[in-house]
Amino acid sequence: MDMEHSAFNLDTIKEKLNSWFSQAVGGGSLEGKFKIISLGIKRDSYIKALLSLGAVAAVALGLIGFAFYQNVSLNSHLSDLNNTENYNLQSFKSDSLVASDAPELRTLDQMVDYYDASLGIKNKVKAELDFKRSVYSDFLRNLLLPSLNIWKNPYTEQVDLSLLGKKYLDNNPYQDVTLLQQWGGIIRDSGQNIGVNEVVNMQIGEIVEEKETGFFHIPISIDFKSDSKRAFLLLVDKLSQTSNVNNIGLFNDFTFHLFEVIRDKKPTELATLAQQYKISQISGDDQRIFNNKVISQHLYEFIKDKNQTSSPLLDAQVIDQVIRHSASCSSNESQESCYFRFRDKYRSLPSLAYTIGQRNGTNKVLLLKDFYKNIPPLIAIESFVFDKAEDTGMTLAEQGAYAGRVSFKIYGRGISDSDAEQLGQLLTTQCYGSGAKAQLTLESALQKVNDQLSRLSTTENSSEGKVSRIANLIELKEDFEEDIKEYPNLSPYAQIIKKFEVLRSLKNLSLCQQ
């Protein structure tokens, strides 16, 4: 009974399913419809395919679930990843630059913010340093450390190849005669209106170029006599202007205030000069640095030009304001008090303190120009000995006179490789023409002389002119052959001088194309 009931129930269920499915899909049995769904594929194969697909789906769902679990797990520990205590940052925290702030940096976000803030401070400090250095790099460097490249204007960068012969001697500040005149004048003028400082003897050494540093120096020794203690002390002050670090600092300080006042008081004049000098401001450049470039070029040319007596950037009001700024005078402080403090601050620079620092009606623009014009380049005193003249055995020594000897080196910037290459190329163009493949060297110059001698030897002309020309060529040939041996041992500056001499010699004998 139970079995029949079970069969009845199964048959009944089967009939009901067939009936329902038949109505749902438009008639037919369940097995028939299965054949339609399987598209004619065998039932066993179809089931296997479904099972495989189901297995793949199950695996995929498992992987997705695992990834989701991992993501949730990682996100739950995200705060731990951000904590710096989970990393070994000992070397970072022990750095002296961040040691004081390191305990406060508990997360990576804080470290990033700390870096951004530090970078901002660094860039701000660098910009300020670049601005303050621009006064030195654009102006003071050309006064205190002049370049051996006397042919190149430090601002326009134009090269004057006409500095040959007498013009070269007249314009070269490193010639012995020029140095004798310059330092003789410095010694004599140091006691002006006070006493007499006299040069007894002066020795000037050769220019020594320091290839590794890019600088040069010239050793100088001076024997002197001062007719009074006051004159002697003024001589000491003069020599210490650019050899004493504190004095150089004062010199820089005054110049910084001078540039500051000019930028503030002369914007229109600066704009006009910028157009005149064809100086263009690059987008994003600091306006102060740009103005410093204009001021530097103008003041340099004003100081070097003996005929200029006035400047659009300088007047009595500007200089008065510079004095007030540099002496840190208040707006309501009297002129007498302010000028006294200025003289006191710069007393170790007497040619500044006791010239423009006086309240009289003298032409302070020219006084300031003379101050800068007479500033010697940087020097390093090697020895300085002195005594009362009578104790040294000096005959006819005045009562209270002093005698001594000072040895020092004056410094400047040497010829750079780029300068030497530029000058060499320009000299080549002067002789061989633009686009010439050969370079102007002693070897190429010697070849020109030999070629000319060969051509002359093939002609039958025996005129006096030909004989004289051959003699001149032979003499020049011998000079070039000797110079070729010595050339490698010459300094870069001496090599440039030699190339100028080669150009002049070739031109004198019409051996240049131009």
Secondary structure by P-SEA (a helix, b strand, c coil): caaaaaaaaaaaaaaaaaaaaaaacccccaaaaaaaaaccccaaaaaaaaaaaaaaaaaaaaaaaaaaaaaaaaaaaccccccccccccccccccccccccccccccaaaaaaaaaaaaaaaaaaaaaaaaaacccccccccccbbbcccccccccccccccccaaaaaacccccaaaaaaaaaaaaaacccccbbbbbcbbbbbcccccccccbbbbbbbbbbccccaaaaaaaaaaaaccccaaaaaaaaaaaaaaaaaaaaccaaaaaaaaaaacccccccccaaaaaaaaaaaaaaaaaacccccccccccaaaaaaaaaaaacccccccaaaaaaaaaaaaccccccccccccccccaaaaaaaaaaaacccbbbbcbbbbcccccccccccccbbbbbbbbbbbbbbcccaaaaaaaaaaaaaacccccccccccaaaaaaaaaaaaaaaaacccccaaaaaaaaaaaaaaaaaaaaaaacccccaaaaaaaaaaaaaaaaaaccccc
